[in-house]
């Protein structure tokens, strides 16, 4: 039941971010927006499960696809769902193998990095495959946006995960 509630809360957060100016921070240039929509996806990966992270990621993708028509909607949904699943699997793998005292810290940090990187790489690959941007421009946007989005992810999700996991028996 707790997993269902957490997933519902993270879906609600995704909807609030996606339907407000907070989820996509508009920037000039071909990248169009820096996103913080990956934050609930990462939290679903660290606090619930890979499946929940995939669902929250698919919701992120749906909102992104409705806001930005290129690439087509299906690419937005699938890439964001896959990024969430990658994050959830990363959290599970690191949680199983890390030392007991630093397990949540290492797993949440790794999850923030892999989910953000997967989101950036999968979307960049879709844009590249569909020839929607010049490769040099695509790399530049992916690099700049990726670094900013990674910083946001690490700064927000790692301490939130640590705090919430410490409260969970």
ZICORZI-V609687 format. One record per residue. N is the residue number from 0. D_LAST is the distance of its C-alpha to the last C-alpha in whole Angstrom. Layout:
BEGIN
n & d_last
N & D_LAST
N & D_LAST
END
This chain:
BEGIN
n & d_last
0 & 15
1 & 12
2 & 14
3 & 17
4 & 17
5 & 16
6 & 19
7 & 21
8 & 20
9 & 21
10 & 24
11 & 25
12 & 24
13 & 26
14 & 29
15 & 29
16 & 30
17 & 32
18 & 34
19 & 35
20 & 36
21 & 33
22 & 32
23 & 35
24 & 37
25 & 40
26 & 42
27 & 46
28 & 47
29 & 46
30 & 42
31 & 42
32 & 39
33 & 36
34 & 33
35 & 29
36 & 28
37 & 26
38 & 24
39 & 22
40 & 23
41 & 21
42 & 18
43 & 18
44 & 18
45 & 15
46 & 13
47 & 14
48 & 17
49 & 20
50 & 22
51 & 20
52 & 22
53 & 25
54 & 25
55 & 24
56 & 27
57 & 29
58 & 29
59 & 30
60 & 33
61 & 34
62 & 34
63 & 36
64 & 38
65 & 39
66 & 40
67 & 41
68 & 44
69 & 44
70 & 43
71 & 43
72 & 40
73 & 39
74 & 38
75 & 36
76 & 34
77 & 34
78 & 33
79 & 30
80 & 29
81 & 29
82 & 28
83 & 25
84 & 24
85 & 25
86 & 23
87 & 20
88 & 21
89 & 22
90 & 18
91 & 17
92 & 20
93 & 19
94 & 15
95 & 17
96 & 20
97 & 19
98 & 18
99 & 15
100 & 15
101 & 16
102 & 15
103 & 13
104 & 16
105 & 19
106 & 17
107 & 17
108 & 21
109 & 22
110 & 21
111 & 23
112 & 26
113 & 26
114 & 26
115 & 28
116 & 31
117 & 30
118 & 31
119 & 34
120 & 35
121 & 35
122 & 37
123 & 39
124 & 40
125 & 41
126 & 43
127 & 45
128 & 46
129 & 47
130 & 49
131 & 48
132 & 48
133 & 50
134 & 48
135 & 48
136 & 47
137 & 44
138 & 43
139 & 44
140 & 42
141 & 39
142 & 39
143 & 39
144 & 37
145 & 34
146 & 34
147 & 34
148 & 31
149 & 29
150 & 29
151 & 28
152 & 25
153 & 24
154 & 24
155 & 22
156 & 20
157 & 18
158 & 17
159 & 16
160 & 14
161 & 13
162 & 12
163 & 10
164 & 8
165 & 8
166 & 6
167 & 4
168 & 0
END
